[in-house]
Every structure is written in C-alpha cells, then in structure tokens.
Amino acid sequence: MKLARSREPGDRERLLTGIIDLCEAGQASGEPTHPDIQALLNSIFMTLVVEAERDIRHRLAERLADADWAPSALINIMALDEIEIARPIIARSPVLQDHDLIRLLVQATLEHQIEIARRPRLPGAVVEAIISRDEPAVLTALASNDTAEISPAAMGQLVDRSRDVVALRSPLARHPKLSTDLAEQLYLLVGRALRDTLLSRFNLDSGKMQAAVDDALRAAHRGDSEDDIAPVEQDEDREEMERSLIEKLDSAGQLRPGYLLRVLRESRLQLFVMALARLGKFESAQVRRAIDSSRPELLALACSAVGIDRSVFPTILEHVRQLNGGRPGGGEEGVRRAASAFGPFTPDIAGMAFRQAVGQV
C-alpha cells in the first residue's frame, strides 16, 4: 500500500515488479487465476503502466514479452508504444494473436510494421495482410524472415513485386521457400552475384538462363516486352558509373561533405552511400547497415566523422528515411540519441566509434 501511494518512479517500478513476481508464481503453481482477480490485475497493470516513465516501460516490455499470462489489453497497448518499447513485445509476445498483428499493421508506424514482418514464425494470415498493404520496406523485411509462413502463392507475389522493389531481390534469392520456377523468374531480375547463387542453389541451366536474359534485354530495348523487366546489366553499369564518379570527384578534391546533401535532394540514395563511404574511408556495406538499422545514431556517427554539422544532420536523416522506407528507425527518440554523436570529440574518434558500433548491428 505504501508503494501504491508513492509517486516516485522507483516505487512504482518496485510495485510493478512485485505484481509480476506474484503473477509468475501463480502461473508456476498451475492454479487458474479467478476471473475477478484477473480483472483486478488487468486494471492495476493498465493504471500503473500508463503512468510509468519511459525507462520503466522499456524494462517492463522486456519482462512481459515472453509472458503468456500478461493481460491482452496491456500487451496491445505496449505494442503501440514507441518502437524501442514495442519491439520485444511485437517480436516475442505469445499474447498477440493474428487479428492483433493485422490491426497493428493498420494503426502503427512503419517501424512497427517492419518489426511485425520480422516476427518469428509469422502466421500466414498476417503474411497475406502485409503483402496486400504493399509497403516496400515491410515487404523487404518479410522477405528476410526465413521462418514466416509464406505460401507458394505469396512467394510468387513477392518475386513479382521484386520487379519494382530492388531491395526484395537479395533476400528472396536466399529464401528457403523459393522454388525452382520462381528462381528462374528471379534470375532475370538480379545481378551477376545473385545469378551465380541461384545457378548453384537450384542447379539451373546456365545456357538456358543466359538466353532468357538476352531475350528479356532485347525485348526491353525494343520496348515490346510484356513483362516489366528492368535490364539488370544497365543497373550494374549505372552503379559502376556512380562509383567511377565518386572516385573522380575524390581524386580532384571535389568530394566534400556538402555533396552528401545534394545527392539526397536528387533522390540518389546509392550515390549518397558510396560518397559517405568514400569520405569516411568506410565500406559501403557498413553505411548500408547503418541506414537500414533502427539506430539513427549510427548514421550520425558516420556523418560526424566526415565533418557534417550537427544542425544539418536532421535534414540528412529526413531525406534518407524518405528514400529508404522509413529507415533508419528510432522515431523522435532516435533523433535525440543521434545528437550525442556530434559530441566534443574529433572526427577520427567518431569514425572509430562508427566502425565499432556498426559491426554489432
């Protein structure tokens, strides 16, 4: 009663922890909870959690994520909380049912939707809901989820969508549920490295597949292709041209931090990745991991390392999110965390911190 009357956050957390301990002990005893007691617990949890500090809600989410006794209303509210709190709930809570996850797809932010698509053993009904919503970043997260219940028909829809959503191609090429027929369709869309992967994995006829690629390219050049197949060789040529451009600018002393914002305003995300990597002496894959993560402070460290001013970073982050399906995530809290990357330290230290941090993503 003393803890309940207290307004101190520490006392509230001790009260919540004590109630959770009692609930877990009750579950361990195997005795069913009386409905009246369960209703009372639900009310207590809802009251305390709504008033709890952010750090307390974060720790509570980790504690309740695996609890099958947790009140459904509470779990659903926590799943709508800011993404750092919602993430363990969305990923692991056995309380969330198919209809709960589908409702979250409609009500929650893009970051929440991506976490739903990553949920282990995602049921088929939720997979279909994700595909029907047709959000590229969420589809890409789904394609990377090897344990999701993706039907052959759903895989076909994802492969077909990869004609326009380039980010889908790599995870689909490695997905355990990709069939040989779909692999042949995907072969026409991917670059040389992924073609080698598909040839080896499905024992495809290389001569037959190359002939199919040549036919698709000729049809695309003539403009009479019924399928909207992008000539991959042209994509690869463009990437090589962009890499050559960055090297020439760097050699001429013209590659400067201001160039990063310029290419983002031109919606050239890949050029931004290459330029940032060149300026910071990073690997392009490191920069890509940073912008695909839920931690905008990683991108902030990379920008700090190349001399981007703190005041410019929010604009860079906004452009990157617009071009990269809402990533890097983290919401407004992530923006606040990112500000610490522009602390009182040298660019070299920021670069070292970036390399170390991105290696843990």
C-alpha positions, 0 to 999 in steps of 0.5 A: 500500500505504501508503494501504491501511494508513492509517486516516485518512479522507483516505487512504482517500478518496485510495485510493478515488479512485485505484481509480476513476481506474484503473477509468475508464481501463480502461473508456476503453481498451475492454479487458474487465476479467478476471473475477478482477480484477473480483472483486478490485475488487468486494471492495476497493470493498465493504471500503473503502466500508463503512468510509468516513465519511459525507462520503466516501460522499456524494462517492463516490455522486456519482462512481459514479452515472453509472458503468456499470462500478461493481460491482452489489453496491456500487451496491445497497448505496449505494442503501440508504444514507441518502437524501442518499447514495442519491439520485444513485445511485437517480436516475442509476445505469445499474447498477440494473436493474428487479428492483433498483428493485422490491426497493428499493421493498420494503426502503427508506424512503419517501424512497427510494421517492419518489426511485425514482418520480422516476427518469428514464425509469422502466421500466414494470415498476417503474411497475406495482410502485409503483402496486400498493404504493399509497403516496400520496406515491410515487404523487404523485411518479410522477405528476410524472415526465413521462418514466416509462413509464406505460401507458394502463392505469396512467394510468387507475389513477392518475386513479382513485386521484386520487379519494382522493389530492388531491395526484395531481390537479395533476400528472396534469392536466399529464401528457403521457400523459393522454388525452382520456377520462381528462381528462374523468374528471379534470375532475370531480375538480379545481378551477376552475384545473385545469378551465380547463387541461384545457378548453384542453389537450384542447379539451373541451366546456365545456357538456358538462363543466359538466353532468357536474359538476352531475350528479356534485354532485347525485348526491353530495348525494343520496348515490346516486352510484356513483362516489366523487366528492368535490364539488370546489366544497365543497373550494374553499369549505372552503379559502376558509373556512380562509383567511377564518379565518386572516385573522380570527384575524390581524386580532384578534391571535389568530394566534400561533405556538402555533396552528401546533401545534394545527392539526397535532394536528387533522390540518389540514395546509392550515390549518397552511400558510396560518397559517405563511404568514400569520405569516411574511408568506410565500406559501403556495406557498413553505411548500408547497415547503418541506414537500414538499422533502427539506430539513427545514431549510427548514421550520425556517427558516420556523418560526424566523422566526415565533418557534417554539422550537427544542425544539418544532420536532421535534414540528412536523416529526413531525406534518407528515411524518405528514400529508404522506407522509413529507415533508419528507425528510432522515431523522435527518440532516435533523433535525440540519441543521434545528437550525442554523436556530434559530441566534443570529440574529433572526427577520427574518434567518431569514425572509430566509434562508427566502425565499432558500433556498426559491426554489432548491428 
